[in-house]
Amino acid sequence: MKRFLLLSLLTTIPATAQTPHWSFQSPTGQFDRATLKRGYEVYDQVCATCHGMKALTFAELSGIGLSEDDIRKTAATKQIPDGTDAGGQPKTRAATPDDHLPSPFPSDEAATQALGAAPPDQSHLAQTYEDGPTRIYAYLTSYGQTPPPGLKIPPGRFYNPIDGAKITAMPPVLTDDATTYSDGTKATTAQQARDVTTFLAWAADPHLNQRHHIGEAAILYLLALIVLATLTKHQIWRKRP
Ligand code: HEC
């Protein structure tokens, strides 16, 4: 029974052929830092053109392995709103590590006007749906199929069987080499989808790694207790001659 409990605690949900295996979803699983770093590059170079990520500060990118210096430099390349100038015109300034990641559109209305629909903020996108990471991955890799007969796709819209309405205003953005990876990884559609999905899962739950480390320590502690308890029990109930 103990063995069974432990096994069920430590084994992971089996992955299907199409979707990657999400290592971070097992009880002691961790986010892989190299994957997270690549995922941020996909987010930054592709998704951030349309989607924002308001809940995350640049400083928190230390969680994906960026150094303080990397973070300062990354932030400094982004412009964020900074009130208005004397003539009432909106001003911007370079971001600092304490700033939140910028949103590309000032409002949902402006985004809808530009894109036909407002792209949701991605801070918690991986938690919006049950099994969010698998759904995001599927969403990104399900473009280009032939729509069922009878489904008319209006101009500027795209067939995507994963979308609730099967028709989306988001174009197929993850084409091969849409991202330039700094570690030289080949940016296939599947690679980018896997990396950015992992990054989005991290962004929605940046403290998972620490929590899972604590979980591992707790399991070891419990195992030690079981051993001690078993030994004590044998000691107490030992048949005396
Ligand atoms: C050209 C602009 C654009 C880019 C770039 C873009 N998106 Fe989107 N995205 C949209 C729009 C617009 C919607 C809303 C679609 C709708 O409601 O019809 C959307 C919706 C989504 C959805 C569906 C959300 C839901 O509630 O079903 C996901 C998932 C998504 N985007 C992920 C991404 C990821 C990840 C990236 C980067 C790899 C990305 N998007 C890049 C415009 C974009």
Boltz pocket constraint, residues with backbone or C-beta under 6 A from the ligand:
constraints:
  - pocket:
      binder: B
      contacts: [[A, 42], [A, 43], [A, 46], [A, 47], [A, 48], [A, 49], [A, 50], [A, 51], [A, 115], [A, 116], [A, 117], [A, 118], [A, 119], [A, 120], [A, 125], [A, 135], [A, 136], [A, 139], [A, 140], [A, 163], [A, 164], [A, 167], [A, 168], [A, 169], [A, 170], [A, 171], [A, 173], [A, 174], [A, 196]]
      max_distance: 6.0
